[in-house]
Amino acid sequence: MTDTKKIFIEIDPNAGFCFGVTNSIKKTEEFLEKREEIYVLGELVHNEEELKRLMKIGMKVISHDEIDLLKGKEIIIRAHGEPPSTYKKLKQINAKIYDLTCPIVLQLQKKISIVADEMIKTGGMIVIYGVKNHPEVIGLMGHTKGIGVVVEDLEQAKELQLDRPVALFSQTTKDKEGFDAIENYLKYELNSRHIPFESYATMCKIVDRRLPSIESFSRKHDMIIFVSGKESSNGQYLFRIAKNNNSNAIFISFLDEIEQLEISSQVESIGISGATSTPQSLLELVKERLEKKING
Ligand code: SF4
């Protein structure tokens, strides 16, 4: 690598936490100012570095299988939300719940619950476009009252038996293109059978608003380093957009991965971006490490 000191490094000004994640982290930090430890059901945020930081100050991540250990304890419900069965279980064991479900997810759960009641009357079903084992989707499925099915892509939608009314929803962090493709397919198939179809494009606007900026930011630089937890749906989605606009976009989850990065001698500028669950502080650390690597 030659002339590496000339490389310009910029953090995406539109990257950083969304308000749902900001709120859950801020509240967790506030709780931990007043107590030694607090439990959270599942990973608070899909970002390994941020999780490590919070665990250092007393946050304890507990899985759904270990719920019985929380008898009488204080427990945080994260921004992804939970199905009604989780609340029921926690109440049974007398746990004190701090519900940090993102208001957007909460609204979606309520809407699904209302539509589920209507669909039950007509023998219909609810289809959710999302990732089956994603915590938000597990929570949403809990509100479908047993008439929900998850499809991860158009191929899976094509396997549905379309003999009843359908209401289509989306996981908040899924992509518009995927939703549109499934919506168009279901609309066409059900209309041609004269079966009612309704759809709700419930993707989070916060993620949507990032799209134009990540496109232009990715095109502006010779190389993009996209920082996100591997489990983050919006991270995978935003990275795909970055990659479509810059073939030299690299996905990393940990700071140490910077050491292995190959930076070609043609690279004059590097852009750093991340998911809605990637903290600004981590992007700054990535920039710092990169500068060190480049400048030696
Ligand atoms: S991405 Fe949107 S829905 Fe998800 S936590 Fe953030 S603000 Fe809430």
Boltz pocket constraint, residues with backbone or C-beta under 6 A from the ligand:
constraints:
  - pocket:
      binder: B
      contacts: [[A, 18], [A, 19], [A, 20], [A, 21], [A, 79], [A, 102], [A, 103], [A, 104], [A, 105], [A, 172], [A, 173], [A, 204], [A, 205], [A, 206], [A, 207], [A, 234], [A, 276]]
      max_distance: 6.0
